[in-house]
């Protein structure tokens, strides 16, 4: 699964980093999402889907 984020939409809620910490992080200065892996590592798919579903800004895009 391919992952992309739209940092301009991000509201720094941190739900993505909590759901999939191997894939998402947050910038220290403002909390905006940082994509650590453009493809979901093995075993992280469920967390990535959860992160996309709970993102209040809908800033995460998934592509199979």
C-alpha positions as CSV (number, residue, x, y, z in Angstrom):
1,X,0.0,0.0,0.0
2,X,1.3,3.4,-1.0
3,X,0.9,6.3,1.4
4,X,1.0,10.1,0.9
5,X,0.2,13.0,3.1
6,X,-1.0,16.5,2.5
7,X,0.9,18.6,5.0
8,X,-1.1,21.7,4.1
9,X,-4.3,20.0,5.4
10,X,-2.8,18.6,8.6
11,X,-4.1,20.0,11.8
12,X,-1.4,18.4,14.0
13,X,-3.8,16.2,16.0
14,X,-1.3,13.4,16.2
15,X,-3.7,10.5,15.6
16,X,-1.6,9.1,12.7
17,X,1.6,9.0,14.8
18,X,-0.3,7.2,17.6
19,X,-1.9,4.7,15.2
20,X,1.2,3.9,13.1
21,X,4.4,5.3,14.7
22,X,6.6,3.4,12.2
23,X,5.0,5.3,9.3
24,X,4.1,8.7,10.7
25,X,5.8,11.2,13.0
26,X,5.2,14.9,13.7
27,X,7.5,17.9,13.3
28,X,8.8,19.2,16.6
29,X,8.1,22.8,15.8
30,X,4.4,22.6,14.9
31,X,3.2,19.0,15.1
32,X,2.5,18.6,11.3
33,X,2.7,15.1,10.0
34,X,5.9,13.7,8.7
35,X,5.7,10.6,6.4
36,X,8.5,8.2,7.4
37,X,7.6,5.4,4.9
38,X,5.9,6.0,1.6
39,X,4.9,2.3,1.6
40,X,3.4,0.5,4.5
41,X,5.9,-1.9,6.1
42,X,4.8,-5.5,6.5
43,X,2.5,-5.7,9.5
44,X,1.7,-2.0,9.6
45,X,-1.2,-2.0,7.2
46,X,-3.9,-2.0,9.8
47,X,-2.3,0.9,11.7
48,X,-2.0,2.9,8.5
49,X,-5.6,2.3,7.6
50,X,-6.6,3.3,11.1
51,X,-4.5,6.5,10.9
52,X,-6.2,7.5,7.6
53,X,-9.6,6.8,9.0
54,X,-9.2,8.8,12.2
55,X,-7.3,11.8,10.6
56,X,-9.6,14.8,11.4
57,X,-8.2,16.7,8.3
58,X,-8.3,13.7,5.9
59,X,-4.7,14.5,5.1
60,X,-3.6,10.9,4.5
61,X,-4.1,9.2,1.2
62,X,-3.8,5.5,0.6
63,X,-3.4,3.7,-2.7
64,X,-3.3,-0.1,-3.1
